[in-house]
Amino acid sequence: MKKTPIEHILMRPDLYVGPVAATQTTMWTPEQLKKKGKSLGKVRMRENEVTYSPALLKIFDEVLVNAVDNVSRGAGCTEIAVSAMLVPKRASLLPS
């Protein structure tokens, strides 16, 4: 039985964006510097154990790459802002 392109992606997402299952690894992550609980407005990098979905990371990366491509083509954009809101079993990427 022939599947539509969308059905094929939904059945085998790892062929397109990578594994969807959570992966645990050590990565460098940003951390706000604080003094007495108040932000100092500075960030440092720390090595932390993180759990993430490689597929979600790939999709997030693709949003940023596409935005940069649009800027390089002279689309008149002066800023790239992306917000990611995570809710259990649901994620949304909102390019600004």
N, C-alpha and C positions, 0 to 999 in steps of 0.2 A: 504494500500500500504506500503510495507516494505521499510524502509529508510536505506541508507548506514550509517555507523558510523559517517562519516563526516557530512552528511546531518542532522543527529540527533543532533550533537553538534552545528551546525550552527543555527538550529531551537530553541534549548533550552540551550544556553550557561550557564545560571544560575545554571543548574544542575551540571556543571563541574567546573566552576571557580567562580561562584557567580554573583551578579548583575552587569550588564554592564552599567547601568545608573549612572550618576554622583551623588556622595554622599558628603554632606558637614558636617564637624565635626571639633572639636578642637583636635589638635595633637601637640606633641613636634617635632620641626623641627630644623635642624642645621642652623646657621647664621654666616657668615664670620664677624669677628671683623675688623672694618676699622677706620682709623684716617685720617681726611681730605681727604676722598675718596680713600685712599690707604690701601690695605689689610695688616693687621698685622700678617698674617699667623696663626691666631688662630680662633677657632670656638667655639661658645657657643650655647646652646640649648635654644629655646624660644617656648612658647606656642602660636600657631597661628591657625586661622581658615583656613582650607584647603578644597579644592574640589578635589575629586579623584574618580576613577573607582575601586571598590573593585575587579572586574575581572582582571584589569590590574595589580593591586597590587599583586594578587595571582599568576599571571603568572611571574612577576618579582621575587617574593619570590621563586617560583619553580626553576627558572634558578639558583639562588644563592644556594639553597639546593642541586641541582644536581651537581653543581661545587664543593661544599664542600664534597659531597659523593665521587666524583672522586678522590679528594686529599686524603681522608682518606683510599681509596683503594690502595694508592701508585702509582698513575698515573704519578708521577714525576713532578707535578705542584708545583711551589713555590709562585705563586701569582694568585689571582682571581680579575679580573677587569671586570666590566660590565658597558656598556654605554647605556643610554636610550635616544633616539632622538624622540621627540614628534612633530608631524606635525598635524594640524587640521584633525581629522578623520583618522589618521594613526599613528601607533606606531611601532617602531622596537627595539628589544633587541639584542645587539651584545655582546655575551660573548667573552672575549679576552683570 
